[in-house]
Amino acid sequence: MKQVRSFFSDLVALTANMGIRDAVDILMLALVFYILLNMFRQSRSQVALRGLMIVFGATLFFYLVTILGELSAMRALLGRAWIVIVVLFLVVFQNEIKKGLTEYGRLPIFRALFKQETTPIEEVIKAAARLAEKRVGALICLERRASLRPYHETGTLMDALVSVETLRTIFALSTPLHDGAVIVRNNRIAAAGCILPLSTQELPKDMGTRHRAAIGLTEETDAVVVVVSEETGTISLAHDGLIERPETPESLRVKLRDLFEIEEEESRGETG
């Protein structure tokens, strides 16, 4: 009981002596936790996050028990357990951390410092429209700030110009690359026939594996994916873990320009 009374008396004394610097310290710590929780707000790993929080809470509880019980060996062991927790956090949530940092990197202040090259969306739109007319399935992944290198390495490396003819050739029914995804990096076709992660979301019956793969990629990265359905000939657009169906090529163009933050002056310059 003496140890318990000493612990709480020290806690009360610490609280009473708090100054402005301590308050700022606590607010900054709260801000860090807010940013981390905001990263996982719509994450598929919320269950894993709750599990990790339980492990952290249990470790903290047993650490306090070792202090009160004067268990020096266990105290020394648990005092270093935070290193294991940090490593587990980085391993389990690497995709969420990467995506969250990418979202913060898209803030206006950072966009002004790091200009992004214009994505050749006009060629992608024209190719998608022609493939949809022929009911030829296609998956075209457009990289934004999060690197798609781990995914383009699963396919056939190309480094080709983004053009209607090239995309139509890749997705032609007679080619071996037809069923995979094309990844556009640095305004060029980096690879074709790529394998994407599949989403576990419930989708409408008229959406197949291509749509599930498109959503899966956008759940793990900030990529934008144009999908052409082989069964219905409809064009869909996946981004941020969601999928929608623009009614016309013009509405697809507007949405892509908005996602890639392309100015109207550039639009008039390209189409003029």
HELIX and SHEET records of a PDB file:
HELIX    1   1 LYS A    2  ALA A   16  1                                  15    
HELIX    2   2 ILE A   20  MET A   39  1                                  20    
HELIX    3   3 GLN A   46  LEU A   68  1                                  23    
HELIX    4   4 SER A   72  LEU A   78  1                                   7    
HELIX    5   5 ALA A   81  VAL A   92  1                                  12    
HELIX    6   6 GLN A   94  GLY A  105  1                                  12    
HELIX    7   7 PRO A  108  LEU A  113  1                                   6    
HELIX    8   8 ILE A  121  GLU A  133  1                                  13    
HELIX    9   9 ARG A  149  HIS A  152  1                                   4    
HELIX   10  10 VAL A  164  ILE A  170  1                                   7    
HELIX   11  11 THR A  209  GLU A  220  1                                  12    
HELIX   12  12 PRO A  249  LEU A  259  1                                  11    
HELIX   13  13 GLU A  264  THR A  271  1                                   8    
SHEET    1   A 7 THR A 156  LEU A 161  0                                        
SHEET    2   A 7 ARG A 188  CYS A 194 -1                                        
SHEET    3   A 7 ALA A 181  ARG A 185 -1                                        
SHEET    4   A 7 ALA A 138  LEU A 142  1                                        
SHEET    5   A 7 VAL A 224  VAL A 228 -1                                        
SHEET    6   A 7 ILE A 235  HIS A 239 -1                                        
SHEET    7   A 7 LEU A 242  GLU A 244 -1                                        
END                                                                             
